[in-house]
Amino acid sequence: MQEPSHDKTTPSDADAAQGGATPPQATTTASAQAAPTANAKGDAIRTTDGAGDRGGLSSMQQVVELADGLSTIADRLHERILREIRSYDDRGVPVPVRDAMRRLLDDEMVLRQRANTLYADAAAFVIQGLGQPQSRLNALTAAAAEKIRRIGVIGEVTGLVGGLLSLAGAVAAGQPTPIVLAIEKIQLHSTTLDALTPTPPTAAA
């Protein structure tokens, strides 16, 4: 006795048949041909998601983010210097402190100049293959600004500011290796400051 046949036509085959004309073999072939396109789309999505793998400063926006960080640091440095000056009222500022503040005022000016340079032509400072994530750059500059704001002995931030100047200069020169070295220098000074016992700013007698 002949067993009843089972219709194994898939919904796609049925639709194709109703559309008049595409046999199952053609549907299979078309699906196979479409697979590379789907794979290509998947690759594109993975590429987009992994854009950060190229490292920081790989787009104009990321360069502008660094410029923002440097500008904020310059602002905090200026505020901290003014607070130090006011803390002495009419008393004379000790020579070592005065010298440190003069150097830091010069550093503040250079930081602003380099930030403005990055703002003015961000496209020219895009760097590919830095090997350092943008998130680390942003975190370091944000932490540096906060450390400068809260530092007790103002002279203790000179090394940190020096690292930031090195970073800004290396970015302006488009040199990945010095940029990485400057990042490590900033990290080192930041860690050192974390280990110091917080000292309140000098108060008026």
N, C-alpha and C positions, 0 to 999 in steps of 0.2 A: 504494500500500500504506500502510495506516495505521500510523504509528509508535507504539510502545508509549508509554503515558502514564507520566510520572514523578511519583511521589507527593511533593509538596512540603510535606506536612503536618509541621509542626514538633513536637518533643516536647511543647511546651506545648499545641498544638492537639489532639494525641492524648490527652493527659491530660484535657483539657477534654471531649473526646468521650466518653472512658470514664466520666467523671464524670457524663455524660449530658446534657450539655445546653448547654454554652456554645459557640456557633459561633465561628469564627475572627474574624469582625468584632467580636463582643462582647469577645473577648480583647484585640484591638487597642485597642478603646475603653477597656477597663478599664485597660490599660497606660498609655494617654495620660492617663487621669484620675489614675493613681497617680504619674505623673512629678512633678507639683508637690509631692506629699508628700515624694518622695525629694529633690527640690531643696531643700525646706524643711529637711530633716534635714541636708543638706550645708551649708546656710547656718548652721544652728545649731552644727554642728561648727566651722565657720570662725570663728563669733562667739566660741565658747568658747576656741579656740586663740588668738584675737587679743585676749583680754580685757585683756592688758597694754597694748594700744593706748590704753586709756582713761587710762593713766598710773598713777603710784604713788598710794598711799593711797586707792585706790578700793574697798577692802573693810576690814572690821574686822581681819582677819588682817594686812593690810599696815600698818595703824595700830599694831597690837601689835608688829610687827617694828621699826618706828621707835622705839617706846618701849623695846624691848630694846636697840637700838643706843645710845640716849641713856643708859640705865642703865649699860651697859658703859663708855661714855665717862666717866661720873661716877666709876665704880669706878677706872678707870685714872688719872684725874686725882687722886683721893684718894691712891692708891698713890704717884704721882709726887711729890706734895707731901710726904708722909711721908718718902720717900727723900731729898728735898732737905733736910729738917730734920735728919735723922740724919747727913747728910754733914758737918755742921758740928760735931758732937759738942758739946763745951763752949764752943766759940768763938761769939762773937756773930754772928748772921746780919746781913749788910749790909742797910741800910734799903731800898734798891731791891728786893732779893730778898724781904725780908719783906713789903713792900707788894704785890708781885706775887703772893705766895702767899696773902695775905689776900683779894685780889680773886678769885683762882682758887678759894679755898674757898667764897666767896659764890656764884661761878658754879656750882660743883659742887652746892650746895644747890638752886639754881634748876633745874638740869638734872634733878635727882631729882624735884623737885616737878612739873615739867612731864611727865616720863615717867609718874609716878604718875597724873596727870590723864588721860593718854592711855589708860593701863591701865583706869582706873575706868569710863570711858564711851567706849570705842573707837568705837561706832556713831555717836556724835555728831560725830566728827571725820573721817568718811569724806568724801573730796573726789572729785568727778567732773571729768574733763577737765583734769587737772593738766598733762599734756603732758610729763611727765618719768617715765621708767620706774622702777618700784620697784627694779629691779636697781641703778640708779644711786644711789638713796638708800641702799640697803643697803651698797653698796661704799664710798660716801663716809663713812658713819658708822664702818664697820669700819676704814677707812684712818686716820680721825681718831683712833680709840682707840689704834691702833698707834703713830702719830706721837707722841701724848701720852706713851705708855709709854716711848718711846725718846729723847725730846727731851733734849738736853744742857743748854741754858740754859732754865730753866723759863719765864722770861718770854716766850720766843719763841712760846709757844702761845696767848697771850692773844687774838690776832686770830682764830685758828682756833676757839677756844672761843666767842668773840663771835658768829661766824657760826652755830655750832651753837645758841646761845641764840636767835638771830634765827629760825632754822628752827623750833625748838620753839614759839616764841611765835606765829609765823605759822600753824603747823598748829593750835594751840589756838584761834586766831581764825578759822580756816576761810577764809583769804585766799590763793587760788592764786598771784596775782602776787608778793606778798612771799615766798611759799615758794620760787618759782623764783629770785628775787633772792638769797635766803639760800643756796640751793644753789650759785649761781654764786660767792658770796662764800666759801663753804667750799672750793670747788674752787680759787679763786685763792690762798687762804692755804695750802692743801695743796700746791699747786705751788711756792709760795714756800719752804715748809719743805723740800721735796725738793731745792731748789737750794742750801740752806745746807750748809756743811760740818759733819758731825756733831761735836758737842762732848761729851765725857763729862761726867757730873754732877760737880759740885765735890767733890773728895776732901778728907778731913780732913788737916790739916797733920801 
